[in-house]
Amino acid sequence: MNAARLASRPRPLTRQPSASVAENARLLLRGLAILVLAQLAFACVARPTGDFGRAEPGIVHDMAMPVVGKALASARKEPVSGFNITDQEQEMHDRVWRFLVAPHAKDWLFDGSVELQRTRIIPPKDDHYRADRYYAWLKSTQYQSSRTRYSTVGNHAGIDIQTLPTTFAAICAVIAVDQQRATALQDLSRRLPATAAADVEARRAENDAFIAWFVRALNYRYDSYDFALDSLLVETPHEQSVAVDETLRRLSVFVGRANRRDFCGNGGQMAGYGGVVIPSRFQHKGDTEIVLQK
């Protein structure tokens, strides 16, 4: 073997172990640092909550992020209305919000992703959620008794049932507002700016999309509870399953109405809104649940 061939032969890796190991270590640490910072940044996206899991108002989540989201939604050619939000629409957003997140089960409903979707920074992605995530959280949570997991499912579903009547009433009020806008536009269109019709249509599309999001979220909750109950029956059979099954049956009534868009208690046919008073999400006392008659 001549000198030229010897000179061109690659050096054995064992000749510079310290340099290679050090470089790999630096790259690994840099990657871990980026990952940690990204996770911290994403965690900050999730909307902070106060007492009873209610949303806390703030400049970032109520002003800055929505402004950015509207610009991005417009760039994606999605409907964006220039109208101010009504009290009824704000109340609907407040009421629906608790069904989009899960303060009682961290990482079950992707709180950070929900906030990005709520502010329209990202397009809807909740249709990719898997129904087994709630059970995975339930299974990994340590309880002194396996029966407690049944109680947890029943309590979560029961709280949803208690808050659904006022949520339906808030959605019903928004449906009425959209109809009132359309009627007013027909009567006053000659005196309004040319952009009014487009804003009315865009706001209706925005409200319809938000209501559809709520319906998907309610279905996802019910499917998650149902999957958890089936899994618990196989993993840890207990008599508590009977009570949980009955609670889910009651919840399924609301799920069926939501799927039919029957928020006003009239089979989905909007014939006017009766002026139901809907408490604010920030109200802690006197928050009376209102059940609309079918």
N, C-alpha and C positions, 0 to 999 in steps of 0.2 A: 504494500500500500504506500503510494508516494506522499510527499509532504503536502501537495495541494489538496488531496482528498482528505488528509487528516485535518487540514485547516478548515475545510468546509463542513466537517462533521459537527452536528449540534452538540453543545456542551451538555453533560449529564445534569439533570435537575438537582441532583444532590449537592452540587458545588455551591449553590447560593440559597440554602434553605431559609436563612434568616430574612433575606430580602423578600422572598416570595410569601412567606408566612406573615410578615409584617404588612405587606401590601394587601393581602387577602383580609387580614384583620381590620385594616383601615376601611376597606370597601364594605365589609360586613357591618362595622359600627356605623358607617355613614348611612347604609341602607336601613338599619334599625332606627337610627335617629329620624330619618325622613318618615318612616312608617309611624313612629310614635307621634311626631308632630302632625301628621295627616289625621291620625285618629283623634288627637286632641282638638284639632280644628273642626273636624266633623262633629265631635261631641258638642261643641259650642253652638252648632247649628240648631240642635234640638231646642225647642221653646221651653224656657223655664216655667215651672209650675209652683203654685203657692198652696194654700189650704185646700184640702179636699181634691187635690189634683187639678185645680182650676188654672187656666192660663194666666200668666202675669204679663201685663202690658209693658212695652218697652220700645225705645226708638228703633233699635236694630230690627226687631221682628215685626213691628207694626208700621214702620215707615221706610227704612232703608231697603230691606229685602223685597218688599212689594214693589218699590220703584224699579229696582233691577229686574224683578220678575216680569213686570209689564213690558219692559223693553225687550227682554228675551222672548216673551210670548209673541209679541208683535213681529219680531224677526222670524219666528217660526210660522208666521201667517195664521196665528190663532186669533179668535175674536178678542178684542180689547176695547172696552167701553170707556168713554171719557166722562161718564156720569159719576157724581159723588155717590157713595154707598148710603142706602137708606137705613133707618133704625131697624127695620124688619130684616134686611139682609145681614146687618151686623149681628143681630140676635141669632139668625140661622147659623152663621159662621161660628159663633160662640158655642151654640148648643151642639152642633155637629162635631166640633173639634175633639171632644172627649172620646168619640167613637173612632177617631183616626189614629189615636195614640193609646198607649197602655202604661200609665205611670206605675201600675201595680205589677207589671211584668216586663222588666227592662229587656230591651232587644227583641221583644216579641213582635212589635208592630213598627220597628224601624223609625223611631221618633225623629231622627235627623232627616231621613229621607222624606218623611211626611211633611216636615216644615219646609223643605225645599220645594216640594210639590204644591203645598198650600200657597206659597208665595209666587208660584209659577216660574221659579228659577229653572226647574227641570220639568219635563212633560210627565204625565201620569205614568207610574210604574207599579202601582199597587196590584195590578192584575197578575203579577208574577209571584205573589206571596203564596207560600205553602201552608196548608192547614195543620201540619204537624208541629209547627214551631211553638205553639202554646203548650202542647203536651210535653215537648222537649224541655221547656222551661219548668213546667210543673213537675216533671220527673226528676230534674236535677236539683230542685229545691228540697232542702232537708226538713222533714216534719217528724214529730215524735210519734205520730200515728199515721198509718197509711189511709185511715178513714178521713183524715183532714184534707187530703187532696180532693175528695168528693165534695166536701164542704166548700173548698176554695172555688171549684167550678160553679157550684150552685150560688155562692155569694156573688161572684162576678157577673153571672148571667142575671141574677136577681137585681143587681144595681142597674144593669142595662135596661131591664124592664121598667124600673121606677123612673128613669130619665127619658124614656122613649116618648111618652105622651107629650111632654113639652117640646121635645125635638120635632115631633110631627107637627105640632101647632106652629112652631117657628117656620118650618118649611111651607106649610099651608099659607102663612101670611105672605111669604115671598112670592108664591104662585099668584096670589091676589094682586100684589104690587105689579108684577109683570103684566097681568091682564089690564090693570088700571092704566099703565103706561101706554099699552097698545090702543086702548080706547081714547085716551087723551090725545095721542098722536093723530088719530083719524080726525078728531074735532078741531085740532089746533095746528095741523101741519103747515097750513099756509102762512102762519105767523111765526113759525120756528125756523131756526137755521137749517141749512141743507144737511148738516151732519146729524140732526136729531134722530132721523129714522135709522141711520146706521148705528148710533149709540144705543137706541132702544133694542135693536136686534142683537147687538153684541152683548148687552147686559143680560138679555134673556138667555143667550147661549152660555154665558159665564155661569148664570144661576143653574141652568139645566145641567151643566157639567159638574158643578159642585154637588147638586142633589144626586146625580148618578154616582159620584164618588162615595157619598154617604151610603147609598144602597149597596155598593160593592163592599164597603167596610162592614156594614151590618151583616151581610151574608158571610163575610170572612170570619167575623166573630162567632156567628152561629155554627159554621162549619168547624171552626177550631174547637169550640166547646164540645160539639158532637163527636169529633174525632177523639178528643181527650176522654170523654165518657166511655166510648167503645174500647179504648186502649186500657183504661183502668179496670174495666170489667174483665179483661183478659189477664192483666197483671196482678191486680189485688182485688178480687171480687168481694164486695161488701153490700149490705142491705141499704146503705145510704144512696145507692145508685137509683133507687125508686124515686126519691125526692128530687134528685137532680134531673132525672128524666122528665118529671112533671114540670120543673122549671123551664127546661128547654122546650117543652111543648108550648108553654105560655109565650116564650120568646118567639117561637116559630110563627105565631099569629101576627106579630109585628113584622117579621121578615116577609111573610106573605103579602101584607099590606104594602110594604115598601116596594116589593117587586112589582106590584100592580100600580104603583104610584098613588096609592090611596092614603094620602097624608091628611086629608080634610074630613075623613069619615063618611065620604059619600061615594065610595066605589071608584075613586079616581076622577070623577066628573066634577070639575070646579064650578060651583054655582054661586060663588060669593063667599066672603069671609066674615065671620060673626064677631070680630073684634076681641078675640081672646087675649087677655093680658099675659104676656110672657115675661117672667122675671129675668134679670140679667145674670150672666154667669158669675159675676162678682158679688152677687147677693148671697149672704150666708144664712139669713133668717127669713122665715116666711116664704120660702121657695116652694109654693104649693104646686103639686103635680096636677095637671089638667088632663083628664081623659076625654077625648072626643068621642061622641056617640056615633056608632055606625048607622 
